[in-house]
Amino acid sequence: MLAENFDEIIEKRRSNRRFDPEVKVPDEVIKRSLERAILSPNSSNMQLWEFYWIKSQEEKEKYTAFCLGQSAAKTAQQIVVFVTRKDLWAKHAKWNLDRLKQGITGEPNKLQKRGLDYYGKLMPLAYRSDWFGFFAFVRRMISFFGGLTKPFYRMGGKADQRVTVHKSCALAAQTFMLSIAAEGFESCPMEGFDEKRVKQALNLPCGAEINMIIAVGKGTPEGVWGPRFRIPYEEVVFER
Ligand SMILES: Cc1cc2nc3c(=O)[nH]c(=O)nc-3n(C[C@H](O)[C@H](O)[C@H](O)COP(=O)(O)O)c2cc1C
């Protein structure tokens, strides 16, 4: 039953690029969907993401231009910008650390000690960066020597950190879109936008990046560009 409902949601979620101007999307739908998105799995529970809900008509018009005039943005009733914030790693590591500490009374047990080390030592090691690439070099050396004789988590430079935060943010975006479908509306994820202008408009620091922008509305049949095609299962799924 649960799987059947899920199948229905998966079938229903299509990228729709033309929304019905007559049908409003209630704010509660977006709020509930963002609340669900926040529950998405994310790397180390660091939650290095932010969600900018573009509400005012004036702002929405700006985003149509930022999204290069795409019809999904132009006709959207609601727009949400999904942002990665790898620059907030220290704050979020501390947040996790503080939450762990709150649950510890007396001497920490083995699991608690591991948690304290994880957020107190491993996260700084994984996320710290500098202009000269010193920390990236240290991480690569640790990974190289640690991985010589046994499987080892491979840490790297800024590009690897960016991949990590974008993975988690995209999962949140997917939860959001599935939720929108479950609520009876349609969405369109967009990466066709002017990132520089979006970042400026949101007043974001250079460490932040735009993951995707999602347009939401009541979809129309013309908004779906055709049947859903996928490369066959056998060509993309490999059993070993
Ligand atoms: C990261 C990402 C970026 C996308 N960017 C755009 C976009 O800028 N404009 C657009 O019309 N569709 C965009 N799409 C939608 C894809 O074209 C669409 O998901 C794909 O064709 C499969 O169709 P479906 O979503 O209906 O299953 C994007 C999808 C993803 C996941």
The ligand as a Gaussian input file, in Angstrom:
#p B3LYP/6-31G(d) Opt

LIG

0 1
 C       19.703000      19.490000     -11.525000
 C       18.613000      19.642000     -12.555000
 C       18.562000      20.779000     -13.324000
 C       17.535000      20.989000     -14.263000
 N       17.473000      22.161000     -14.936000
 C       16.432000      22.402000     -15.745000
 C       16.270000      23.666000     -16.327000
 O       17.054000      24.592000     -16.123000
 N       15.187000      23.863000     -17.129000
 C       14.266000      22.884000     -17.366000
 O       13.318000      23.127000     -18.095000
 N       14.392000      21.668000     -16.798000
 C       15.436000      21.401000     -15.978000
 N       15.534000      20.178000     -15.354000
 C       14.509000      19.168000     -15.554000
 C       14.993000      18.006000     -16.396000
 O       15.094000      18.391000     -17.745000
 C       14.031000      16.822000     -16.205000
 O       14.064000      16.421000     -14.862000
 C       14.367000      15.627000     -17.099000
 O       14.218000      15.959000     -18.447000
 C       13.500000      14.419000     -16.783000
 O       12.128000      14.712000     -16.877000
 P       11.115000      14.543000     -15.653000
 O       11.609000      15.439000     -14.541000
 O        9.777000      14.991000     -16.173000
 O       11.121000      13.113000     -15.228000
 C       16.556000      19.966000     -14.437000
 C       16.619000      18.820000     -13.662000
 C       17.620000      18.663000     -12.717000
 C       17.633000      17.435000     -11.841000

